[in-house]
Amino acid sequence: MVCMTCGAVAKKGTNTSVTDTGDCLIIVRNVPCYKCSECSEIIYSGDVVQQLEKIIKAAKELSKTVSQEIAIVEYTQGAA
């Protein structure tokens, strides 16, 4: 894959996604991505973005019921 920012090669890897919802900090570990070898830009595929949105939505709902301020989710477990 080619980096949309600088045009260098982006290689498969994993990343940690952090989302602050205001009430809860949601950390999703080992998210599949492409990382640019030059500028370190992170690129997610469309299906990964959709899955991340589902994981974040579920974590937000859970944080409301158990009153937690930080949620740490493993991507592969949240994607199941």
N, C-alpha and C positions, 0 to 999 in steps of 0.2 A: 504494500500500500504506500502511496505517496502522501506526505504531509501537506495539508492544505495551507499551512502557514508559510513554510519555507521551501517546499518542494523536495526535501530530502526523503530518504527511505524511512518509513515507519514500520517497526517490527512488532510482532505479537508479543504480548506480555500481560501483566496484571497490574492493577492499580487499586488504591483505596479511595473510595468516594465518600466525601463528607458533606452532609446536608444539614443546615441549621433551620429548623422549622419555626423557631421562635420559642417554642415550649420544650423542644427536645433536639439534641444533637444526634443525628443518625449517621453511623459509620458503617459502611459496607466494605468488607475486606475481600481481596482477591477477585476483583471485577475484571473480566476479560477486556482487553483493549489493544490498541496499537500505540506504541510510543515512538516518537520521532527521535532518530539517532542524533540529530543536530540541535534542535531547539527544545526538545523534551515535551512537545505538544502531546496531549493525550487525546486519542480519537476512539469513540465508542461506535460500534455498529448499531443499526436501528433496533435489532432484536434485543441487544444488551440494554439500550436506553429504555425500551418498553419494560423489560424485566426489572430494571432499577426503579422505575416509577412504581411498579407493583410492590416491590419490597419496601420502598419508602412509605407508600400509602399504608401498608399493613403495619409497619413500625409506628407510624403516627397514631393509628387507631389503638394499638396496644399501649403506647405510652400514656394515652388518656385514661385507660382503665386501670393501669397499675402505677400511675403517677411517677414515671421515671423520667429523668432529665437526659440520660445518655442511653442509646441503644447501639449495640455492636452486633452486626449480622454478617455471617459468612455468605458470600454470594451464592455458592453452590447449594447451601442449605435453604436460603431464602428463595432460590429459583425453583426449588422442588415443589 
